[in-house]
Amino acid sequence: MAMMDTDLQCDVLIVGGGLVGGPLACALAAHGVSVAVVDREAPETALAPAFDGRASAVALGPQRVLAGCGLWPAIAPLAAPIREIRVSDGASPLFLHYDHRVLGSDPFGWIVENRAIRQALSRRLPALPLARVLAPASIQALRREAGGVVATLNDGRSIGAALVVAADGRGSPVRAGAGIGLTKWEYGQTAIVCTVAHEKPHGDVAQEHFLPSGPFAILPLPGNRSSVVWTEKSALVPGIMAQDDAAFLAEMHERFGDFLGGLTLEGPRFAYPLSLQFAKAYTAPRLALVGDAAHGMHPVAGQGMNMGLRDVAALAEVLVQAKRLGLDLGNAAVLERYARWRRFDNLLMLGLTDAMVRLFSNDIAPVRLARDLGLAAVNRMPGLKKTFMRHAMGLVGELPRLMRGEAL
Ligand SMILES: Cc1cc2nc3c(=O)[nH]c(=O)nc-3n(C[C@H](O)[C@H](O)[C@H](O)COP(=O)(O)OP(=O)(O)OC[C@H]3O[C@@H](n4cnc5c(N)ncnc54)[C@H](O)[C@@H]3O)c2cc1C
C-alpha cells in the first residue's frame, strides 16, 4: 500500500469503538496490526448509566473472543453466569428447561452490563501501543482509493490506512456512504429495558416468557439483581414509558411474577424499537462491515453482539494472517475470505430469530397449541436439546481460532 501524507498512518481504521469495534481493535492491536478507532462519543459519556442501560447475554464462544482480546479479566468480576434457562409460553404450564450440566461444567454464558464491556475497553485500548483512540470525533470525509483509505476528521486531522472497518452500528454512516443498501423490516415491537433488584436470589437462571405482545426476559446480574427486557407493541410503549416509577413497576411486576419476591427499580428505563436488517454486501473496495453495521436482529435470542463477536474473530484472523504474510490488508481476496466466512452464518441466525419472533408473538389458538406441543416435545428430546444448546453457546459451525479459545 502506498504511504500517504496524513497526520496518522495505521493498518486499519475502525469507525465505531462499541461492543464490536472495540474488541476488534484490541484483537488486531495485540497481534501486530496497528489500528485507529474513531467514535463520536467520548469514552466517559459511554460509561454513564444514562448512555445504555442494557445487559448482554454473552455466550461461551463469544466469551472466548473477549478473553482472547484481553478484555475478560476486567469483565469477569461484573458478569453473572447463566446455568439454567427456562422458556415458557404465556400462562401455559409447558416449558423448555435447559441445564448447563447436560453439556459439562461451563455455564451457557454470562450476563454482562454493556457498561462493563465499555469500561473494560476504556482500560484495555490505551494500554495497547498499536491502538490509537480518537474520540469524540467523527468522519468528515472518507476516500477509498486504489492505494489506500484517507479519512478526514471533523477537527481537521487526517488518517491513512489500508482498510476501513464500519463498526458504527445499525445506522452506519460508513455503510451508507459506500452505497451499500439494506434489507430491512420493522416488527412493530419495542424493547423496554431496565434493571431491578429483587428480594430472593435468581439462582443463575435466565427466564424468557413468550407473551402475545412479545418476549419478556429476566436475565441474572451479579447479586440479587436482574436485567429485564420487556418487549411490547410499539404503540403502547410511549404510555408505559411516561408512567411514574410506581405505576411502571406495578405493570412490570404483573408480567415478572412473584417468584423473586419484591422488586425495586435500579436506574433509568430505556426503549429500543426493534427491526431486522442486513446489509446487501459485507465488503466493498478497502471496506469491511462488522456487527450491527452488517446485521441487526431482534433480541429474542440475545444473539446480536454474539454474532458481531464472531465477525470480530473471523476478520481478526484473516487480517492478522494477511499481515504476517506481508499482504495488503485492503486486498479484495483478503476481504472476500471474511465475507464468505460470515455472511451465510449471520443470515442463518437472522432467519432463525425472525422465525422465533413470528411464531411466538401471536395468540392464535392453533399456533399456540402447536408451539406448546413443540416446546414440550423438544424438552423430552435430549439429543435435540443438546444441539440447540451448542448452537446458542456459539460452538457450532466453522469456528475462527478466537472462538475456539486458541491464540491468533
Ligand atoms: C434491547 C436489546 C437487547 C439486546 N440484548 C443482547 C444480548 O443479550 N446479547 C447479544 O449478543 N446482543 C444483544 N443485543 C444486540 C447488541 O446490543 C448489538 O448487536 C450490539 O450493540 C452491536 O454492537 P456494535 O458495536 O456493532 O454497534 P453499537 O453498539 O451500536 O456501537 C456502535 C458504535 O459506533 C459509534 N458510532 C456510531 N455512529 C458513528 C459515527 N458516525 N462516527 C463515529 N462513531 C459512530 C457509536 O458511538 C458506538 O460506540 C441487544 C439489543 C437490544 C436492542
PDBQT file of the ligand as one rigid body, heavy atoms in Angstrom, charges set to zero:
ROOT
HETATM    1  C1  LIG A 501     -32.926  -4.469  23.872  1.00  0.00    +0.000 C 
HETATM    2  C2  LIG A 501     -31.723  -5.148  23.287  1.00  0.00    +0.000 A 
HETATM    3  C3  LIG A 501     -31.137  -6.209  23.955  1.00  0.00    +0.000 A 
HETATM    4  C4  LIG A 501     -30.022  -6.869  23.409  1.00  0.00    +0.000 A 
HETATM    5  N1  LIG A 501     -29.504  -7.946  24.078  1.00  0.00    +0.000 NA
HETATM    6  C5  LIG A 501     -28.474  -8.619  23.523  1.00  0.00    +0.000 A 
HETATM    7  C6  LIG A 501     -27.925  -9.785  24.165  1.00  0.00    +0.000 A 
HETATM    8  O1  LIG A 501     -28.388 -10.207  25.242  1.00  0.00    +0.000 OA
HETATM    9  N2  LIG A 501     -26.884 -10.434  23.580  1.00  0.00    +0.000 N 
HETATM   10  C7  LIG A 501     -26.364 -10.024  22.386  1.00  0.00    +0.000 A 
HETATM   11  O2  LIG A 501     -25.457 -10.673  21.872  1.00  0.00    +0.000 OA
HETATM   12  N3  LIG A 501     -26.854  -8.921  21.756  1.00  0.00    +0.000 NA
HETATM   13  C8  LIG A 501     -27.891  -8.224  22.292  1.00  0.00    +0.000 A 
HETATM   14  N4  LIG A 501     -28.383  -7.098  21.663  1.00  0.00    +0.000 N 
HETATM   15  C9  LIG A 501     -27.738  -6.632  20.403  1.00  0.00    +0.000 C 
HETATM   16  C10 LIG A 501     -26.470  -5.809  20.710  1.00  0.00    +0.000 C 
HETATM   17  O3  LIG A 501     -26.757  -4.755  21.611  1.00  0.00    +0.000 OA
HETATM   18  C11 LIG A 501     -25.904  -5.252  19.406  1.00  0.00    +0.000 C 
HETATM   19  O4  LIG A 501     -25.783  -6.298  18.484  1.00  0.00    +0.000 OA
HETATM   20  C12 LIG A 501     -24.534  -4.609  19.657  1.00  0.00    +0.000 C 
HETATM   21  O5  LIG A 501     -24.675  -3.454  20.445  1.00  0.00    +0.000 OA
HETATM   22  C13 LIG A 501     -23.865  -4.252  18.334  1.00  0.00    +0.000 C 
HETATM   23  O6  LIG A 501     -22.630  -3.641  18.598  1.00  0.00    +0.000 OA
HETATM   24  P1  LIG A 501     -21.928  -2.677  17.524  1.00  0.00    +0.000 P 
HETATM   25  O7  LIG A 501     -20.640  -2.288  18.147  1.00  0.00    +0.000 OA
HETATM   26  O8  LIG A 501     -21.964  -3.310  16.193  1.00  0.00    +0.000 OA
HETATM   27  O9  LIG A 501     -22.909  -1.412  17.420  1.00  0.00    +0.000 OA
HETATM   28  P2  LIG A 501     -23.252  -0.348  18.540  1.00  0.00    +0.000 P 
HETATM   29  O10 LIG A 501     -23.366  -0.986  19.875  1.00  0.00    +0.000 OA
HETATM   30  O11 LIG A 501     -24.435   0.397  18.014  1.00  0.00    +0.000 OA
HETATM   31  O12 LIG A 501     -21.980   0.621  18.571  1.00  0.00    +0.000 OA
HETATM   32  C14 LIG A 501     -21.702   1.486  17.515  1.00  0.00    +0.000 C 
HETATM   33  C15 LIG A 501     -20.587   2.435  17.942  1.00  0.00    +0.000 C 
HETATM   34  O13 LIG A 501     -20.315   3.302  16.842  1.00  0.00    +0.000 OA
HETATM   35  C16 LIG A 501     -20.318   4.649  17.275  1.00  0.00    +0.000 C 
HETATM   36  N5  LIG A 501     -20.785   5.463  16.152  1.00  0.00    +0.000 N 
HETATM   37  C17 LIG A 501     -21.998   5.483  15.574  1.00  0.00    +0.000 A 
HETATM   38  N6  LIG A 501     -22.041   6.353  14.565  1.00  0.00    +0.000 NA
HETATM   39  C18 LIG A 501     -20.801   6.910  14.486  1.00  0.00    +0.000 A 
HETATM   40  C19 LIG A 501     -20.215   7.875  13.647  1.00  0.00    +0.000 A 
HETATM   41  N7  LIG A 501     -20.923   8.484  12.678  1.00  0.00    +0.000 N 
HETATM   42  N8  LIG A 501     -18.926   8.193  13.846  1.00  0.00    +0.000 NA
HETATM   43  C20 LIG A 501     -18.209   7.615  14.826  1.00  0.00    +0.000 A 
HETATM   44  N9  LIG A 501     -18.709   6.688  15.652  1.00  0.00    +0.000 NA
HETATM   45  C21 LIG A 501     -20.005   6.332  15.492  1.00  0.00    +0.000 A 
HETATM   46  C22 LIG A 501     -21.266   4.675  18.477  1.00  0.00    +0.000 C 
HETATM   47  O14 LIG A 501     -20.961   5.749  19.347  1.00  0.00    +0.000 OA
HETATM   48  C23 LIG A 501     -20.971   3.312  19.121  1.00  0.00    +0.000 C 
HETATM   49  O15 LIG A 501     -19.894   3.379  20.023  1.00  0.00    +0.000 OA
HETATM   50  C24 LIG A 501     -29.488  -6.430  22.176  1.00  0.00    +0.000 A 
HETATM   51  C25 LIG A 501     -30.066  -5.339  21.509  1.00  0.00    +0.000 A 
HETATM   52  C26 LIG A 501     -31.174  -4.715  22.041  1.00  0.00    +0.000 A 
HETATM   53  C27 LIG A 501     -31.802  -3.545  21.293  1.00  0.00    +0.000 C 
ENDROOT
TORSDOF 0
